[in-house]
Amino acid sequence: MSLTVTGSLPRRTHPLEEAMAAPVHPPAHPQPAAVGPGSDAEPLPDDRFLDRERSWLAFNERVLELAEDAATPLLERAKFLAIFASNLDEFFMVRVAGLKRRIATGVAQRSASGLQPREVLDLIWTRSRELMARHAACFQQDVQPELAAQGIELVRWGELTDKEQGRLLTLFRQQIFPVLTPLAVDPAHPFPYISGLSLNLAVVVRNPVSGHKHFARVKVPQSLSRFLEASPQRYVPLEDVMGAHLEELFPGMEVLAHHAFRVTRNEDLEVEEDDAENLLKALEKELMRRRFGPPVRLEVEESIDPYVLDLLVRELNISQAEVYPLPGPLDLTGLFAVAGLDRPELKYPKFVAGTARGLTDVESASAPDIFAAVRERDVLLHHPYDSFSTSVQAFLEQAAADPDVLAIKQTLYRTSGDSPIVDALIDAAEAGKQVLVLVEIKARFDEQANIKWARKLEESGCHVVYGLVGLKTHSKLSLVVRQEGDVLRRYAHVGTGNYHPKTARLYEDLGLLTCDPQVGADLSDLFNRLSGYSRRESYRRLLVAPRSLRQGLVSRIHDEIDHHLAGRPARVQMKLNSVVDEAVIDALYRASQAGVPVDVWVRGICAIRPGVPGLSENIRVRSVLGRFLEHSRVFVFANGGDPEVWIGSADMMHRNLDRRIEALVRVTDPAHRAELAGLLELGTADDTESWHLGPDGSWQRHSVDEEGRPLRNVQELLIESRQRSRRVAEWGPRGRSV
């Protein structure tokens, strides 16, 4: 009877994770060093940074545009509607909550864009209201009717037949009624606590004897399916079924009205690690407190009774600006369930990743020998086009089972609930290997799950540590120490994405498998720093935040200026999730002023103003969104004709560069460097489908050329390339099986 989620995206599809604390470094308007030795650089303009909150809202608007695009497969449009809603929930829980906290505490420091927190908050309220109205209209006017045309009907209670209503009445009495708890509001019953992101019914009843009206709240159970199946491929919201049978919850009372509403609360964590004797216990306590954070948004059905709305506003202590009247149904994150329906003809064509080139030339039933392959050469991985299970997962599983492996050291920021990575680490520890796991239990909204896995790992005999005080461990690192004859050889994986098998099929990420002694030594030093008292700050093939990463990149940008002025090849290419760090942006502005071409491929937030005469006319900014979430970070420098290429975990944000352990690894194989430079060339090319950022902060989508022909789609091209390579590997260049 119920519609369950199958194959849907995890809740945090488009993560917005930055902490609220003011940046420790750099200052709000940094001026980088002069371009060249002894030169006097002109000051950069004060209005050179776009507002980061406005930029984030523009990012979510791009997600909405994918849902609005009739060329997007129908169930994928439903998924993008759910992603938009989920993104906005998190934005309010973290960013809006942080702005309100700063205003309440009198911390009124202007942002780098020059706006006061109150100005930013007003901008958010106005812009988010516009986007939420578009979001609702897209569902009601476009996606819902098209779903119905394909036999997937999302209807309201009044549209059901008598037979369907009777069937749902039985379901209500058997499975829904027993878990409902009506909470009255009167002098003896105070207004109940409304948990964040819960969907609720505000109910007005009347006592037929006294004639008095009363208010009650009924929570829509999150343990039940969001949409219930009234008949095959015909679904109705759970709250509609509840609303139609409220008389069974309030026998003897007259049910006058009911209205759905939803509250978003401040759910950002605040743990003072210096004062916490046990970080695990302190975090668990803070997770309990999170449930009671102050409200930051109230969503209501636009038909709500003014009396009920006034009551909610008064009891929740929020302003009218934080009230969002919308057409029902509320909470369209429930569309993840619809997107998970088994209707492949309404989704992107199925794509199954193959084993990465370099690990095996031909697909076979047996897993490739990862260690033998990596001894031959470094292996560059590109997920989801390259299989995670036959590369990174196989690397750790083989290490756990290999009697010659002595130790495994691993960082875990996010992983799945049934993670084979965790299982492999447990197997290794139980086999007597030394296993060190850096578990980041402060990974936002995954804290509870990470606490659980940390304890499970500890119980199995793994050495579990939580990183350094005041810093999140966000780097993606794995180190395996193996005895090979008289030699101890270190095998390493450095990646851009989490060790999460499920999201590895949805997120675009890069990784490097290598047994290069320099990388092995670097990772040994870094793990010793994370688990012990090492103060090493310099590395051989790594740049590590918070000490060397920002300055390492800025100095390389300045080197490109020197190369350009000397007539040597000079160019900067970057691919990131977000770029707001003022020092890095200023360095890019200086490079542009000197004539160095700069291409930035960014998925989310971007504070750069490209195309401003005299400042950034040599900077282009592009954004690509699609079936996969672009998540990798790549930095390419022409370096006078000897390109230098880095991949890793760090975005150009204060949190990454100042408050996290992040790592970039230098890619040395010439073929890999050329492949990565070509990838960035493809993503920023004018004939590639993307959004272009203008100097005013607006994004324009470019999907067709001047003659109306579709532009190249990066992700489709990469899928086709991998499929073509696999066909050649399996059948040979002339069509023969090899």
N, C-alpha and C positions, 0 to 999 in steps of 0.2 A: 504493500500500500504506500510505502514512503519512497521518496526519491533520495538515493544516497549519492555521495560524491565518489566518482570513480575517475581517476586520471586527472583530477583537477590540480591547479597550481597550489603550492603551499601559501599560507597566509601572507608571508612576507615576500611577494613576488617582486615588488619594486621597493627595495629597502630604503628608508630615510633614517639614518642612525646617529646623526651627529649630536653630541652632548650639548647642553645648554650653556655650560660655563664659558665665560669670556675667554678669548684666546690668550694664552700665556705669551706666545711669540708667533708672529711678529706684531708690532703695533698696528693700529687701525690704518694708517696711511704711510707705509714704509717707503723709503726712497732707496733703491739699490745703489750699489757703488757705481761710480762713473763708468761709462762704456769702455774706455781704454785707459791705459796708464797715463796719468797726467792730464786727462781731458776733463772738461767741466760740463757735466750733463745738465741740460735744462730741467727744471722741476717738471714733474708730470702733473696733469690737471687733477683737481680735486674730485671731479665727477667721472673718473675713469672706471669705476666699478659699478656693475649692475647689482641690483638688490637680490640677495640670494633667495629670499622667500618668494618674491615675484618670479624668479627664475624657476623655482621648484613648481609653482603653480603652472607655469608655462610647460614644464615637463609633463605634468599630469594632463594638461590640455592635449599634448601630443598623443598620450595614451587614449584619450577620449576620441581624438580624430580617427584613430584606427577602428574604434567601435562604430563611428559614424560612417566610415568608408564602406560603400556597398560592395567594393571589390574584395573586402576581407570575408573569408568564409563565415557563414552565419553563426555557428557555435563559437567561433573565435571572437566574433563581435560580442557575444554574450560574456565571454571570458574577459575581454578588455573592459567591459562595463563593470565587472566585478573587481578587476584590478584597480580601476579608477577609484571605486568606492573604498577599497581596502587601503590604497595609498593615502586617500584623504583622511581616513580614520586615524592612521598613524601620524600624519602631519599635524592634526589637531592635538593628538595625545602628547606629542613631543614638542614641536616647534611653537604652536600657538600657546601651549601650556607654559613653555619657557618664557615667551614674551610677556604673558600675563604675570608670571612670577617676578620678572625683572621690573615691570611697572609697579607692582604691589610693594616691592622692597625698595623702590626709589632708585634702582640702578638704571639710569636713563641715558647711558652712553649711546651716542649715535653709531649706527652701523657703518661699515666701510663705504656704503652707497650714500651716506650722509643723512639717512632718515632716522628719526627717533623711534623707539619701540612703539609708541602709541600710533605714529603715522603708519608704521608697517602693519600693525594690527588692524587699523581701519582699512588699509589696502587689502589685507587678507579677507576680511569680512565681505567686502564688496565683490572682490574677484571670485572667491569661492562660491558665493551665492549665485553668480552668473554661471559658473561651471556646473554647479549642482543642478540648476534649472535645465541646462543643456543635456546633462546626463540623464535626467528623468525623461525629458522629451525624446531623446534618442531611444530609450527603452520603450516608451509607450507608443510612439508614432512610427518607429522603424523596426526595431528588433522584435518586439512582441508580435506585431502583425505578421512579420515574415516567418517567425517561428510557427505561428498558427498555420500559415500557408504550407509549411512543411510537416504538418501533423503534430507539432509540439505546442500544445495550448497551455498558456498560463492565464488562468481565469480567476475571477473573484466569486465569492459565495453565491451571489445572486444570479450568476450565469450557469450554475449547475442544474442538472435535471433533478427531478424528485428522486430518482433511483440513486444518483450519485450522492445527493445529500443524505439519503438513508444509509448508504454504505459508510459515509464519513461519520454519521452519528454513532454507529456501532464502534468505529475506530476510536472516536472521542471517548466513549464510555469505557472502553477496554484499555486504551494505551495512553490517552492524554489526560483525562480527568484525574486519575490517581496521582499525577505528579504536579498538579497545579496547586498554588497556595494563594488564595485571595487575601489581600491585606487592606483592612479598612482604615480610614483616616477620620478620627473624631477625638474628642477630649481624652478618651481612654487609650487611643491608639495613635501615636505620633506618626508623622509622615515617614514612610519607610525609606531605607537606603536604596537608591537605584544604582545598580552596578554599571560600570562603564561598558559601552557597546551592547548592553542587553536591550532586546526589544520588549516593549511592555504595552499593556492595554490600560488606559485610564478609563475607569468605568464609573458611570453615574447611575445610582439606584435610588428608588423612592420607597419609603415605608408606607404601605397603603393604609395603615391605621392612623399614623401621626401626620402623614403627608410630608414629612421631612425628607429632603434630598441628602444623599451621602456620597462620598467619593471613595473609591477603592482602586487599588492597583493590582494587576495580575501580570506576572512575568511570563513571557513566552519562553518555554524551556529550551535551552540551548542543546540539551541532550537529544532532542527529537529533530527529525528532518525539517528543513526550512520549508520545503514544498511537499505536499502530500498528493498522492496519485488518486484522483477521484475515479478515473477509468483509464484504460491504456493511453499513454502519451497526453494525458490531460491532468493538469496539476493546479492546486489551489494553495495559497499561502497558509501556513499553520495558524497564524493569528486570525484569519478569517473563520476557520473552523472553530476556534475558541470563542470568537465573538458571537457566533451564531448559537452558542449553547451556554451563554453566561447565566441563564436562569437556573441551570443545574448547579452553578457555584453559589448562587444567591437565592435559594428557595424561599418563597414567601415574600420576596421583594420584587418591585417592578424595575426592570432594567430599562433605563431611559436612553442611554447613549454609551458608546464606547469609541475610543480613539487610540490609535497606535502612536507611540512616541519612543524616542531613543536618545540616550544621554552619552556623550563622549566626555571622558575625564582625563585629567593629568595623570599619565601613567609612566612618567619618566622616573628613573631611579636616582636616589641620592644616597650614596654610601660613603661616609668618611673613612677611607681605608686606614688612615694613620691612627684613627681612634678605635679601630675594630680589632679585637684580639683574635677573632676567628672570622675570616672573611665569609666563609660558608654560612655560618650562623647569622652574621650581620645581614647578608644578602637575603636569606630566608625571611628574616624579620621585616626587611624593607619590602619584599614581595607581598607580604600581608598588608603593609601600609598602603601599597600602590592601589589596592582595591578601593581605598577611601579617598582618593585624590579629588580635588575640587573639579566641578563641571566646567567644561570649556565650549560645549556645543549642545544644543537641544534641537533634535529633529522631530517634527510633528507632522501629522497629516494636515493638509491645507484646509480640510473641512472641520477641524477641531473647534469645539465650542469655546468661545472667548472666556467663559468662566473657568473652564478646565485649564486653558492655556495660562490664564493669570495665576491660578493656583500652582501650576508647575513652575512658572517663572519665579514666583515668590518663594516657594519651598526650596527650590534648587539654588536660589540666590544668584541668578544670572541676569544679564542685561538683554534687552530686546534685540540688540545687534547680534546676539549669539543664538537667536531662535531662527530656525530654518524650516518654514512651511513648505511641504513638498507633496506632490500627488503620490498616493500609495501605489504599490507597497513600498514601505521603507526598507532600508538595509538591503541594497542590491548586491552585497557580497554573496548573498544566497545564490546568485547566478553561477557561481563556481560549480554548483551541483548540476545545473542545466548544461553547462559547457562540458561536463563529464559524461553526458549521455553517449551511448554507443551508436553514434551516427557518423561514421567516418566520412561519408560523402559531404558532410557539412563542416568539415575541419580541414586544416592543412593536410596535404598528402603525407602519408606515413613515411617516416624516415628512420631507418635503423642504422646506428653508427657501426662502423667496422673498426677493426684493430688498426692502430696508428701505424703509418709507414715508419719503418725503422725498428719496429718490434717484430714484425713478421711480414714477409712479402706476399704470402698467400694465406687466405683464411683456412683454418684447419680445426678439427675437433679438439685438439689439445691446445692448452694455453701456451703462449710463447714463453720461452725462458727469458725473463726480464733481465736478470743479471748478465747473461751471455750477450744479449742485445746491447745493453748499456756499456759493456766493456768494449764493444766494437766502436761505438760512437754515441755522442749525445743524442737524445731523442726529444724532439719538440712535439708536444701534444696540443691539440686544438679541439676542445670539447664544445658542443656535443657532437661535432663532426667526427671526432675520434672517440672511441668507446672508453668510458671511465672504468668500466668493470674489467676490461682486458688490459688496462694500463696501470693506473694508480692503485686501484683496488687489488689487482693481481700482484703488483709490486709488494704491497704490504702482506697479502696472504701468503705469497711465496716466502717472504722473509720470516713470517711466523712459523712456517712449516720446515724451513731449511735448518738442518742441524749445524751448519757452518756459520749461521748468523748468531752473533753474540749479543748484540744490543740493537734496540730500536728507539729512536727519539722522535716525538711527534707533537705538532701543535694541532689543537682542535678548537675551532671557533664556533662553528655550527655543524651538526651532523644529524642524520635522520634517527628516528626512534628505534628502528630495527637495523642499525648501521652495521654492515659487514666490516667496516673499518674498526669499529669498537670491538667487534667479535675477534678480528685478527689480532688486535693488541692484547686482548684477554688470553687468546690461545698462546701467544708468544710468551706472556708472563707465566702462564701455567706450565709451559714447556721449559721453564727455567731461564729464559733469556732476560736480560736486564731491559726493562721497558720504562721509559720516561715519557709522560704525557703532560703537555701544557694545556690545561683545559681553561678556556676563557669563560668563567661562569657569569661574567657581566655582559655577555652578548645580548643586546637588547631584545626583549620579548622571547628569548630562548633561555633565560636564566634558569627557570625551573627544570627544564629538560637537561641542561648541562650539569646542574647540581646532581640530578639523578645518575647521569652517566659517570660523573666524577667519582661518586661513591661506589658504583659498580666496578669501575676500574681499580679503585683502591682495594676493594675486597678481593679482587683476583690476584693481587700482588704487584700491580703496576705502581711506579712512583708517580704520584699525581701532584703537580704544583699549579699554582694559579697566577704565575707571572710576577711582575714587579708592582710594588705599591704605586698607585696613581697612574698606571699605564695598562691599557688593554693590550693583550697579545693577539694581534690581528693577522700576523704573518702566516703564510701557508707553507709549512716546512715539514719535511720528513727526512730522517737520516737513518741509514741502516749500516751497521758495522759488521763485516763478514770476514771470517778467517779463510784465507786462500793460500794454502801451503804455509810458507814462512812469512806471509805478508798479510797485514790487516788492511782491507780495502773498504773505503767508505762510499756508499751509494746514496745519492740524494735526489729528492724531488722538491723543487721550488715552484709554487704555482700562484695563480691570481685568484683562484676560487676556493671555496670551502671543500673539505673532505666529506662531501654530501652526495651519495650516489643518486638520489632522486633529483636534486636540483641540477646535477651534472648533465641531465638529459634536457634541461630547459634553459640553463644559463650558458652563455658563451664565455669560455675561459681558456687560458693557456697554462701550460706547465712544461717544465724542463726536467727530464731524467738524465742524470749525469753521474759519472764516477771520477770526475776531474778532481785531483787532489786539493786544488785551491778551494773549490766549493765545499768539499768535505771538511777541510780545516776551518773554513768560515762558519759552517753550520755547527761544528763542534764548539767553537768559541762562543757562538751566539747562544746555543743551548746551555752552555756553562754559565753564561751571564744570566739567563732566565731562571735557572734552577739554583744558582749559587751566588757568589759574591764577586764574580769577575767584573771588571770595569773596562774591558776592551771596547774601544770605540772605532778602531780602524779595521777594515776587512780587505780581502784580496779581490773577490769578484762580487761582493755584495755592497749595496748601500742600505743602511739601516737607520730607521727613525727610532727615537727622536733626535739623534745627534748628527748624523751625516747625510741623511737623505735629501732634505731640502737644499742644503748648501751644495751637495753633490750635483743636483740637477741644475740649480741656478748657475753654478760655475761652468757647467757644460753649455748652457745657453749663451753665456758670455763668450765662451770659446768659439761658438759659431759666429759671433760678431767679428772676432779677430780673423777667423778664416775668410769671412766675406770681404773684410777690408783688405786682406792680402791677396784677394783674387782666387782663393781656393773654393771648392764646393762647400756650400753652407746651407743648411736647412734644419728646421725643427719640426718633428711630427710627434703628436701625442694622441693616445687613445685612453680615455678615462671614463669613470662614472660621473665625477664631479670635479670642478676646478673653481675654487673661491680663494685660495691662498694668495694674499696680496703680494708677497715677495716674488712668488713664481710668476704671477701675472705681470708684475712690473718688469721682470726680466724679459718676458715675451714682448712687452711693449718696447723695451730698449732694442731688442733684436729687430723688431719690425721697423723702428725708426732708422736703424742702420742699414736696412734693405734686405734682411734675412727673411725668406719665406717661412711662414709658420702655419701649420695645419693642425687643428685641434678637432678630434672626433670625441664628442662627449655625449653620454646618454642622458644625464640628468641636469644638475645645476651647473650653470656657467656664469661667472661674474665678469667675464671679458667683454669689452665693447669692441667688436671687430669692425674694420672698415672706416675708422675715424681718421680723416686726413691729418697728417702730421703725427699721429699716434699709433694707429694700428691698421693702416691701409694694406699691409702685407700679411695680415692675419685673417684666416678663414676658419669659421667654426661650423661644424656639421654635427647632426644627430641622426642616429639610425635606431628605429624601433621596429620590432616585428615579432615573428613567432618565437624567437629566442631572445632572452634578456641579455643584451650586450654588457658584459661584466669584466672583461679583461682590461689590464692596464699595460700599455706599451709605450716606450719612449725611444725615439729614433733620432740620432744626431748625425748629420752628413760627415762631420769631423774631417773636413778637408779632403774627402775622397776615400777615407777609411772608416766606413760607418760604424757607429757605436750604438748598440741596441740593448735595452733593458726591459725586463718584464717583472711583474711582482704584484704585491697586494695593496699598494698605496695609491689613494686618490690625493689630489692636491687640495686638501682641506686642513684646517687647524687641528681637528681631532686626529687625523692620520699622521700629521707631521710633528705634532707636539705632545699628544697624549696616547700614543699607541706604539707598540713594537711592530714595525712594518719592515719588509725586506724586498729589495729589488735585486735580481741577479743579472749580470751582464752575459748576453748571449754571444758566443764566440764563433760558432760554426758559420762560415760564410753563406752556406745555403739557407740556414735558418734566419740569418740576418736579412738576406734578400727576401725571403718569404714574408717576414714580418713587415719589412718596409713596403712590400707590395700590397699586403693586407691594408695598411693605412692609406696607401695611395688609392686603393679601390674604394675605401670607405669615404674618402673626402673628394673623390672625382666629381666633376660637374655632371657627368652622364650617369651617375649612380643615384638611385632613389634615396632621398634624405631630407631633413629639415635644415634650412640655412638660417643662421642667427644674424640679425641686423644690429646696427649700432645702438638702436633704441631699445633693444631687449626683445623685440618681436621675432617670432620664428615663422618662416614661410616654408610650406611643404613643396618639394619638387619631386613629382612622381611621373610626369610625362614631359616629353620634349616639346619643342615649338610646334611640331606637327601632330601632337597628340599621341605619340607612340610611347608606351611604358618605358621608363628608364630601367637600367639594370638594378636588380635587387641583390644586395650583398649576400644575404643568407641563402637565397636560392642558388646563386652562383657557386657558393662554397659547397652546398649539398650536391649539386650536379658534378662539381669537380671531384668530390670524394667518391661518388657513385661511379664516375667514369674511371677513376684510378683503380677502383676495386674490380671493375669489369676487365680492365687491361691486365691486372695482376692474375685474375682467375683464368682468362681465356687467351692472353697474349695479344700482341698488337695486331695480328692477322686473324684473330677469332679462334685460335686453337687453344684447347685446354692445356694448361702447363702444369 
